[in-house]
Amino acid sequence: MAFVMSTESLRKHCRKLNLYSSRLDLNDILHLQCKGITKIQGLEEFTGLTTLYLESNAISDIEGLEPVLKLSSLYLAKNFLSSTVGLGMLANLQVLDLADNNLSKLESLEALTQLRTLNVSGNKLNDLDALTELSKLPELMSLDLSNNRIGREREGVTKADQAEEDDAVVDFLCSLRLKWLRLVGNPFVRRVVGYRKKFVGRMQTLNYFDDQPAFKKDRRLALAYLSGGVEAEREERAKINEEERNRREERSREFDRMVAEARERAKTNPIVHDPSIFRAKEPEPQPPPLCEEQDEQEEEEEVVPTVAEVVEEEEAEEEEEGASTSDQDVESHPIGSSSSSSCDEEEASPYPPNYFGNPQGGTHLSEIATLDRDQLRERQREHRERILRRELSRATQTIERRTQQQQQQPQRPVIWGTDRYKQLFAMAASMPDPEEVEEAEDVDAVVNGEEEREEEDPNSIGAQYRDLLERTAGLGRAGSDASDSSFDPMDEFTVTNNCEDGEDHDEEDGSEADGGRPFGKEDSGDDGIEVIEREAMDFEAMD
């Protein structure tokens, strides 16, 4: 059903498209394509309209456009138009599309003084008289005359007369100051000799002709052809090639000159190359967790607080407690107290009375002020040693408590090949007694058991720890002969560990593992306390 243009129908159409329906004058664009419209009407309230789309309808006459005087773009392609009468009042029109209609002549266009783009392709324009109105459009820049009948052969017209008509059409079109021109699909195009060269050479403002751009080189060749024929065009092309070659050589010489100048500057003012600026920046270290901050501070022996830092920290602590600096004991120093740490430590001071000259076990500000860096390091080392011994005592108590619980429970076989038990026996075999290592002349002999050991103190740390390991190993031998003194857990550990790797080893060689390295040579000396602490914590976490 055809759409009849009226105020009410257009209002409903605007409402459907979410346009202004109560104030039709506020609409600036109106789409009415493919509606079957036969007559343009009902635009009285569209006074603010600037763009109107009426393609693919059945409009035969241009009329009813008097209310839309602000119209700047009008699209009437694919209709039944046979005349352009009715466009004279659109003085603000800049774009006009009349393609694929039945136009045989352009008329009444003299009022379109601002028209810049005109498309009349696919019509029935056949001679020069149909195009004379184009000369009355001073602002015209883009013209599409393709697929028309310009230069069509007629009966009774000789070839000479036809050539004159073609030349007249070419002269007329070349007189227009166009930037874009399209003429393909017209009969006269096939008959004009040097068709493209004539238009490109004569139209100095033309930038795009038919389907190809028109460059300055093309225009020079076209002018040479128009003035001297093919020979002049060939000479002009050789000249253009020579100019391009000279231009490339000049650019190459300019580049060499720049390189030479840069080398001279480098000699007089050398620039030190720093490859580090091209490397990726290392990520910033993240702050440790709250419970690990104190442990990391204790492990880093090189980080020693200065006297000024200690004094500032003590003064801040005394101001919070509301006491004077001269009468308060300092408890916030990392050596003097551990009660402020975020980890689980004892509330009481780990130092005995009169330690560091303080009867309460702490460190006094005047005492710290008199210490040098070496003394601070020594006290820090003693502080770490006390913490390690305290942790070892805790681990020993935990082992004894769990051993008692295991004795009360029914015995079950222990798989000696598990990772935790392998680590346990490896650490047990590699843990020498610190006192024996210090007294023995040959450390390796003591570690490997080659030197006879002196009677050790049963209350020493190493003796207590080995005793715990022996009792733990005895509990794990459920289902076997516990009274067999020849049972060695390390033999079974060695065999199980090596069999997993697919290697054949002798069971008697149980003193070496991990690539043949003696177990007793891993850790010794002053690191014994740290090894005891680490192994005790691993054993506690294993259960």
N, C-alpha and C positions, 0 to 999 in steps of 0.2 A: 504494500500500500504506500502510495506516494506521501511524502511529508509536505504539508501545506504550511508555508511560512506565515505566521501571525504572531501578534504579541503574546497571546496566551500559550500557543504551542512552543514558542521560543522560551517563555518563562519556565514551562515544564521541562524543556530540554536542558536549560541551565540548572534547574534543581536536580535533575538526574546526574549531571556531570559535576555536581558540587560547586557550581559557580554562583555568582550573585543573582538571586532570583527576585528579591524584593526591590533592589536597585539595579536595574539592567544597565544603567549608564556607567556603572563601575567596572563592567567587563571590558577588557581590552582585546581578548582573543575569543573567537567563536568558531567551533568546528562543526561543519554541516556537510561532510563528505558522504557520498553514497546514500543519499536520502531520497533520491528520485524527485528532487525539486525541479519544477518547471518554470517557476517565476520567482524573482527576487522581490520580497516585500516584507512588511512587518518589522522593519529596523528603525522605527521612529524613536524608540527609547534607548537605542544603543548608540548614544552620541559619543561615548568615549572609546568606541571600537577602533583599533589600529590594525588588526590582522583578521582577515576573513578567509576561511577555507571552504570552497564550494566545488571541489573536484568531483568528477565521476557522478554528475547529475544529468538532468535533461533540460538545461537552460538554453534557450535559443536567442534571447535578447538580453542585453545588459541594461537593466533599468532598476529603479527603486533604491539607488545608492545615494540619493540626496541627503539623508540624515547622517550618514557616516562620512563626513567631510575630513575627519582626522585619519582616515584610512591610509596606511603607509604600505601595506602588503596585501595583494589580492590574488588569490589562486583560483582560476577558472578553467583548469585543464580538463580535458576529456568531457566536453559538453557538446552542444549543437550550435555553437555561436557561428554566425555568418558575417557579422559586422562588429566593429569596435566602437560604434556610436553609443554614447552613454557614459564614457569615461572622462569627458571633458571637465566635469566639476571636481574631480579628485586631484586637486593641485598638490597635495602632500604625498601622492603615491610615489614610492621608490622601487617597489618590486611588483612586476606584473607577469603572471604566468597564463598564457593563452595557448598552450601546447595541445595538439591533437584535437583540433576543432575543424570547422569548415570555412575558415577565413580565406578569402581570395584577394583581399586588399586591406591595407592598414589605413585607417582614417580617423579623424577627430582626436589626434594625439598631440596637437600643438599646445594644449593647456598643461600637459604633464611635464612641466619644466624641471622637476626634481627626480624624474624617473632615471634610475641607474642600471636596472637589470630588466631585460625583456626577453621572454622566451616565446617564440611563435613557431617552434618546430612542429612538424607533422601536420601542416596546413596545406592550402592550395595556392600559395603565392607563386606566380608564374612569370612575372616580368618586372622590369624596372619601375613601371608606373605603380605597382603594388607596394614599393619600398620607399617612395619619395617622402612619406611622412616621417621617416627615421631622421631626416636631416633637421627636423624641428625639435629634436630632443637634445639640448645642449649638454646635459649631464650623463648621457648614456655611456656606459663603460663595458657592459657585458651584453652580447647579442647572440642568440641562438636561432639560426635560419636553416638548420639541418632538416633533411627529409621533406623538402618542398619541391616545387616544380619550376624553379627559376632556370631559364634557358631551355625550356622544353622545345623540341623541334615542332614546327607547325607547317602545315601544307602551304605551298606557294612561297616559302621563304628560302632563298638560296643560301649556300654555305658562306658566301661573303657577307651577306646581310646578317646571318647568324653570328659570325665572328665579330661584326661591329657591335651587335647587341651584347655579346659576352664581354667585350672590352668596356662597353659603357657600364655594365653592372660592376665590373672590377674597379673601374675608376670611381664609381659612386661609393662603393663600400670602402675603398681606400681613403676616401675623404673624411670618413668618420674617425673620430678620435676614440678608438676602442682599445681596451686592454685584453679582452677575451672575445674571440670570434669563432663560430663553428658553422661551417658550410657544407659538410659532408652530406651526401645523399641528394644533391642537386645535379641536374643534367649538365649544366655548363662546366662543372668542375672537371669532367673528363676531357673537355675540348680545349681548355686554356693551357697553352704551353708554358711550362715553368710556373705552374699554379701556385705552389707554396712560396717559391722565391719571389714572385711578384708581390704577394700580400705581405710577406715578412720584410722585404726590402723597402716597400713604399710606406708601410704603416709603422712609423717610428715609435709609437706608444704601445704597440702590440707585444704582450708578454706570453700569450698562450693562443695558439692557432690550431683549430680542430682538436686533435687528441694529443698534441705534443707541445712542449714549451718552446718559446722562441728566445734563444740566447744571443748575446752580442756577437759571438762567432758566426752564428747562422745569419745574422743581419749583415755582417761584413761580406760574407760569401754571396748573399743574395744581391747586394748592391754591386759587387764586382760582376756578377752574371748579367745584371740589367745594363751595365755600362759597356762591357766588352765581350760578353758571351762566355762560352765554356773555357776558352784560353785564359781570359782574365780571372775567372773563378779558380782555375788551377794555380795560377801565379799567386793569387791571394791566399789560397790554402797553404802553399809552400812558405809564404811569408809568415802566416800565423804559426806554422810548425816551428819555423826558425825562432820566432819570438818566444814561444813556449820553451824551446831548448835553452835559449839564452837566459830565460827567467829561472829555469831549474839550476843552471850553472851559477848564476848569481846567488841564489839561495845557498848552494853548496859552499861557495866561497865565503859567504857571510857566516855560515856555520863554522867553517874552519877558522875564521878570524876570531869568533867567540871562544872556540876551544883554546887557541893560542893565548888569548888574553887571560883566560882562566888559569892556564898553566903558569903564566908570568906572575899572576897574583899569588898563586900557590908557592912559588919560589920565594917571593919577597915576604909574604905573610902566610907561612904554612899553617894549615889547620890540623890539629891533632885529632885523629880518628878515634872515636870512643865507641867500640862495638856494643858496650853495655846499654846504649840508648835504644838499640833495636831489640833487646831482649824483653821477654815478657816479665812484668813485675811479679815478684813473689807475693803470694797472698799474705795479708796481715795476720799475725798470730792471734788466735782467739783466746780470750781469758779462760783459765782452767775452771773446772767446776768448784763449787764452794767448799766441798769436803776434801778436795785434793790440793787446795792452795797451800796449806801448811806443809804437806808432804813434799811438794815440789820446792818449797822454800828451804826445807831441811836438806834435800838432796843436792842442791846447788851450793857447793862449798865456796865458790868464788864470789858469791854475792854476800858481801859483808857491809852492814850499815855503817855509815860514818857517824862521828860523834855529834855533828850538827843535826843529823836526822834523828838520832836517838834523843837528843835534848828536846827537839820540837815535839816528838811523839810523847815524851814524858810530861811536858808542860800541858799538852792537850788533855792527857788523861787526868792530871791533877786538877785541872779546871773543871772537868765534869764531876769529879768527886767532891768538889768544894773545899779542898784542903790546900795548904800552902806547899810550895815547891820544896822547901827545905826540910819539912817534917814528914812527907809522904814517901812510902816505898814504891818503887817503880815495878809495876806488874805487867805492863803492856809490851815490854821488850821481848823479841822472839826468843832470847836466851833465858830470860828470867822467869817467864810464866807461860803456861800453855792453856790457861782457863778461858782465854778469849778466842781460841781457835774454833772453827766451825765443825771440826771433826770430833769424834767421840773420845775425849780424853778426860782424865781425872780432874776434879775441881781443885784438889790440893796441889801445891807446888811440888814438882818432882825433885827438888833440891833439899838437902838436909839443912838444919840450922847452921848458922855461921858460914854458909856457902857463899862464896864471893864477898865475904865481909859483912853479910847481912844476917842478923840473928834469926830472922823469920824465913830464911831460905831464898830470898829474892836477891835483887841487885839494886843498890842504891845509886842515885844519880851522880853523886860525887865520886863513887867508885868507878862508874863507867867513864867518867870524864878523864880519869887518870890512865886509862888503858890505851895501848897502842893497837895497831892492826893485828900483829902477831898474837897478842894476848886475846883479842876478840876471836880470832880463828881457833885458838886452843880451847876457849870456853865453849865455842860453838860445837867443836868436835866432841867434847865431854857431854854436852847436852844431847847430841845425837846418840852417843853410846848409851846413855841412860834410857833414852826412849826405846832403843832397840832391845835392851835387856828387859824392860818392862813388857814390851810386846812378846818377847820370847817366853816370859813367865805366863802371860795370858795363854799363849798357844800351848804351853806344856800342861796347864790346867785343863784346857779344852780336850787335849788328847787323852789325859788320864780319865776325865769324865766319860768320854765316848768309849774308851777301852773298857771301863767298868760296865757300861751299858751293853757292849757287845758280848762280854763274858756272861752276862745274865741271860742273853738271848740265845736261842738254839743256833749251833754252828752251822754254817753253810759254806759250800766250796767257794773259793775265790779264784776268779779268772785272772791269772797273772799277766795275760797278754794285753789287758786294757791299757789305754794311754796313761791314766792317772797312776796306776801301780808301776808302770815302767818309769815314769818320772820320779816316783817316790824312791825306788831302789837305786836309780841312777844318782839322785841327789844324796842318798844315804851313803853310797860308796864313795862319792866325791867329797864328802865332808870330813876333813881331818880335825883333830882337836887343836885349837889355836895354841894352847900352852905347849903341846908336844912339838908343834912346828917351830915355835920360837926357840925351844931348847935343843932340838936336834940339829946336828951339823949338816946332814944330808936330807933336804926336805923331800925329795922324790922318794928316798928310801922309806921315810916315815909314812908318806902317803900310801905307797904300795905295800906296806907291811913288811918290807925286807929287813928293817932294823928292829931289834927287840925294843919293845916299849917298856918304859918304866912304869911302876905302879902309879896310876893316876888317882887323883882325888875323886872319890865317888860323887862328891857334890859339885863337880865342875859342870860346865854347860854341855861340853861334848859328851861326857859320860852319861849325863841324864838323858840327852837326846838319843844316844845309841841304845840305851836301855829301853826307851819308849819304842824305838823302831823294832827291836828284837821282840818285844811283847806283841806289837802289832802284827809282825810277820807270823808269829806263832798262832795268833787267832785265825789267820787266813788259811791255815793248812788243815781245814776240816776235811775229813774223809781220808787223810794220809797219816802216816806214822809220825806223831808229834815228837816222840822221844828219839827219833833218828837224828843224831847230831850231824850226819853227813849232808843233810838237806841244806842247800844253799839257794836262797831266792834269786840271787843274781844269775846263777846258772840257768834257771828256768826262764828268767827275763831275757837273757842273751839268746837262748835258743828260740824262744817265741818271737822275739823281735827280728831275728835274722831270717826266720822261716817266712815271715810275712813279706820280706823283700825278695824271696825266691833264691836265697843264697845258702850254700852249705857251709856250716861252721862247726867246729868241734865244740862239744859241750864243756870240755875241760878248760877251754880258754874263756872263762867267765870274768876275768879281771879287766878285759878290754872290750869296749863297745863304741858305737858311733864312729866307725871308720878306723878302729884300732887305737884309739886314743885312750890312755889310762884315765880312769875316772878320777883319781885323786889329784890330777894336775889341773883341774879346771879352776878351782877357787882355793886360795890359801892366804895366809898372812892376815893383814888388817881387815880384809873384806870378809872374814869369817862371820862376824856378827851380822852383816847384811845378808849373807847366805842363809844363816840360821833363821832370820826373820822371814825371808822369802819362802823358804821351804816349809816352815811351820804354817804360814798362811795358806800355801798350796795344799798342805795336808788337811787343814781345817775345812777348806772349801771343797775338798774331794768327797768328803763324807755325804 
